[in-house]
Amino acid sequence: MEEQNDEISVNKDQIMSEQSEDFTVCEFPILTPWGEVNIDLLSFEKAKKKAKKIANPPGLNEMGKLVQEFLGGEEHVDTVYWGPKLGGLIKFYTDKHFSNFELVKEFNYVKGMKLEPTYGQIQLGKNNTQKFVQSGWRFYQNDNFKFVIQFSVDQYDKDEKISIMTTEFSRGLEMLNELEERFYESGPLKNRFFDMSFNILERDGRINDLIAWNHDIQEQLNKDVIQFLSIIPELKARGLPNSRGIILSGPPGTGKTMMAKSLANQTQISTMLISAEMIYAKNQVKKAFEVARKLSPTLMIIEDIDTAGTVSRRFTDHPILGEYLQAMDGMEPNDGIVIVATTNHTENIDPAISDRPGRFDRIIEIPLPGANQRKKVLLNYLQKLDCEEGIEETVAKVARSTDGLSGAWVREIAQTALIEAMYNGRQEIGKEDLISALKDVLKRRDMAYQPTTSLSLKISQKNAEPYTM
C-alpha cells in the first residue's frame, strides 16, 4: 500500500514538472560559423504555411485566379442586394457611373466556361427598352486602380446582387455606397414619374386640358404644391419644416387622381405613385418613403389612402396604416417631400392620419362638377372625336341635365354617344346620339347606386353590423 502511494506521488510530481515547462518557447540554438543562431520553429511553420498558400492557393478556382492575377493580389469582396426592379435599374446605371474607367473585359463564367454575359431588360418609358448586365463579370481599371464587379441574381429571393472586388479592405463597400448615392442623384429615377414598384410612367402633357378645373381648387393646389416646392431650399436653409401633406377628398370620379397627375406634370420632379393594390408585403410603404427621401425633392401621390385608415376603430392597428403613420411621422424627417393623397370618403380617414400637422396639413374638398365644368368635360372629349356641326347647343343641354354626375360619368356620355353613332353606321356623333347616351348613362348610374335588397335584408335579419374597409 505504501509502495503504491509512493508511485502515485512520483507520477504526480512528474506531471506537475511537465506542466511547469513553458511549451510556448519553440526556439533552439544552432552553432554556425557566424556564431549561435536561435531558430523559432513556430515562426518557421507559419512562414512555411503562408508560402504554400501563396504558391498553391487552397481551393482557388480558375475564376479566382483570374481575379487575383488582374488585381495583383488577394481580393476583398463586398456585396449589396436590392429588390429585382430597383436592382435592375441600379445595374443599368453602373454603365454611366463607371464610365471613367476602362472596361478591360466582360464575360460570364459558368461551369468553367467563359460565355457572353446574361442581360436583363428594363422599361424606361414608352418605347424605351434598355438592357443591363444581370449576370456576369466586369474588369475595370484606370492608371491608379483596378477592381472587378460580379453581377448576379440571388437564387432564393431573386434579388439583384452586385459584388465589388478590390485588394483593399472595405473599399468595395465604399464604392457600392457611392454607386447607390449617385444613382439617386442622377440615375433613371431622378425627376421621373414612377410607381412604388419602380415601373416608369409617362407624364401626359394633355392631362391638364382634360380637367374641368374649379378655379379655387386649382389656385389652392398651385399654392400648396407648386409654389411650396419652389421655396423648399430656402425653408431647408433656415432649418424650417420643408415637407407637406394634402388630402384631396371627394366622390368617386371627380378627377382627384387626374389633378394629382397634373401636378406631377407641372413640377417635373421625382414623382412616386402609390396605390393599395401595389402593397402586398410588409415594409413596402417604409421602403417607398426611403426612396422618396433619397430622391428629394419628391412628390408622392397616394391613391385611396382611406383603404388603410378607416373610421372603424377595429382597424386602428391596420398594418398599412401603421406603416404610413411611421413613415410620415417617424424618426427620419421627410425633408423635401410633398404628399398628395386622394380619398373618396373623408370620414373614413383615421384621425391619426388627418388630424395632425406634419402628416397632412390641408384637406381639400373636390365637389361634383357644376354645369359649366360638366360642359367643359364634354367639350374636351368631343373635340377629339368627329361631331356634326351645330352640336354645341345639345352639349350645353346635356350638361345642364347631368346635375349630380361626376366627371367620369360625364365622360362616359361622350364615349357612349360615339358607340351609338357607330352602331348606326355613322362616323360622326350627332345630337340624337348625345341625347340617347345621356338617357343610357343616367339609367346605368342610378342602377349603380341602388342597394342590393336581398343582401341588405340578410344583413338586417342576422343583426350584422356592416362596415366599409
Protein Blocks (a to p, Z undefined) as FASTA:
>chain_A
ZZmmmmmmmmmmmmmmmmmpcfkbccdcdddfkbccdddfklmmmmmmmmmmmmmcghia
fklmmmmmmnopacddddddddfklmmmmmmmmmmmmmmpccfbgcddeehiacdddddd
ddebehiacdddfbdcdddddfkbccdddddddfklopacdddddfbehklmmmmmmmmm
mmmmmmmknopacdfkopacdddfklmmmpccdfklmmmmmmmmmmmmmmmmmmmmnopa
cbdcddddddehilmmmmmmmmmmmnopacddddfklpcbghklmmmmmmmmmmpccddd
dehkllmpcfblklmmgfklmmmmmmmmmmbdcehiacddddfblklpcfklmnoghiam
cdcddddddfklmmmmmmmmmmmpccdehklmmmmmmmmmmghiafklmmmmmmmmmmmm
mmnopabdcfklmmmmmmmmmmmmmmmmpccfklmmmmmmnopacddZZ
